[in-house]
Amino acid sequence: QVQLVESGGGLVQPGGSLTLSCTASRSIFSFNMGWYRRAPGKERELVATITSGGTTNYADPVKGRFTISKDNAKITVYLQMNSLKPEDTAVYYCNADGVGAYYGMYFWGKGTLVTVSS
């Protein structure tokens, strides 16, 4: 089992920045990590992922604005969000997807709310 706890959400004005953190209960070395979001009335969608080897991938709406990173020693994954827009308003979820010996293990955090509004 891997427990994931997100933090850092809140209210921010359009154009502002926010950094989300996802802290795991154990090593994330053998997991691909990701951030997803669910906006009001919409399906959950991918925001960004980072593989166990450090390769990153971003959804088109956030490319150039968001940066995903991780600190294996701190067992934490970050999502730096810049130039925020009202359409970025959503609950943001952290995900861990096992690889290698941990393939098939899939975990979610409970989410943190980000509201972009003036």
C-alpha positions in Angstrom: 0.0 0.0 0.0 1.0 3.6 -0.7 -0.8 6.4 0.9 -0.6 9.7 -0.9 -1.4 13.1 0.7 -1.8 16.2 -1.4 -1.3 19.7 -0.1 -0.8 23.2 -1.3 -4.2 23.9 -2.9 -6.1 27.1 -2.3 -7.5 30.3 -3.8 -5.3 32.2 -6.3 -5.9 35.0 -8.7 -5.6 34.5 -12.5 -2.0 34.8 -13.5 -0.8 33.7 -10.2 1.2 30.7 -9.1 0.8 27.7 -6.8 2.8 24.7 -5.9 1.1 21.4 -5.0 2.9 18.7 -3.1 2.1 15.0 -2.9 3.8 13.1 -0.1 3.9 9.4 -0.1 4.0 7.0 2.8 6.8 4.9 1.3 9.4 5.1 -1.4 8.2 6.2 -4.8 11.3 5.0 -6.6 9.4 2.2 -8.3 6.4 4.2 -9.3 5.4 6.5 -12.1 3.8 9.5 -10.5 1.1 11.7 -11.9 -1.1 14.6 -11.2 -4.7 14.6 -12.5 -7.6 17.0 -12.0 -11.3 17.0 -12.0 -13.0 20.3 -12.8 -16.7 20.9 -11.7 -19.0 18.9 -14.0 -16.2 17.3 -15.9 -14.3 14.0 -16.0 -11.0 13.5 -14.3 -8.1 14.3 -16.7 -4.4 13.9 -16.9 -2.3 17.0 -16.0 1.2 15.7 -15.9 3.3 12.6 -15.2 6.8 11.8 -14.2 8.2 8.3 -14.7 10.4 6.4 -12.2 13.3 7.4 -14.4 12.4 11.1 -14.4 10.8 11.5 -17.8 8.0 14.1 -17.8 4.8 14.4 -19.8 2.2 17.2 -19.9 -1.3 17.6 -21.1 -1.6 20.2 -23.8 -3.6 22.8 -21.7 -0.8 23.0 -19.2 2.3 22.8 -21.3 4.7 25.6 -20.7 2.8 26.6 -17.5 3.1 23.6 -15.2 6.1 21.7 -14.1 6.1 18.3 -12.4 9.1 17.2 -10.4 9.9 14.8 -7.6 12.3 14.3 -4.7 12.8 10.6 -4.1 14.5 11.2 -0.8 11.6 13.3 0.5 9.1 10.8 -1.2 7.3 13.9 -2.5 6.1 14.9 -6.0 5.5 18.5 -6.8 3.4 20.4 -9.3 4.5 23.9 -9.9 1.7 25.8 -11.5 2.3 29.2 -13.1 0.1 31.6 -15.1 -3.0 30.1 -13.7 -6.3 30.5 -15.5 -9.9 30.2 -14.2 -10.2 27.0 -16.3 -7.4 25.4 -14.1 -9.9 25.4 -11.2 -10.3 21.8 -10.1 -9.6 19.2 -7.5 -6.1 18.0 -8.1 -5.2 14.4 -7.4 -1.9 12.6 -7.0 -1.4 9.1 -8.5 1.2 6.4 -8.1 1.4 3.7 -10.8 3.7 0.8 -10.0 6.4 -0.5 -12.4 8.6 -3.5 -12.4 7.9 -5.7 -9.4 5.2 -3.2 -8.4 3.3 -3.4 -11.8 -0.4 -3.3 -11.3 -0.3 -1.4 -8.1 -2.2 1.8 -8.5 -2.9 4.4 -5.8 -4.7 7.8 -5.5 -4.7 10.6 -3.0 -7.8 12.3 -1.8 -7.2 15.5 -3.7 -6.6 19.2 -3.0 -8.8 22.0 -4.3 -7.4 24.7 -6.5 -9.6 27.7 -7.2 -8.4 30.3 -9.7 -10.6 33.4 -9.4 -10.4 37.1 -8.9 
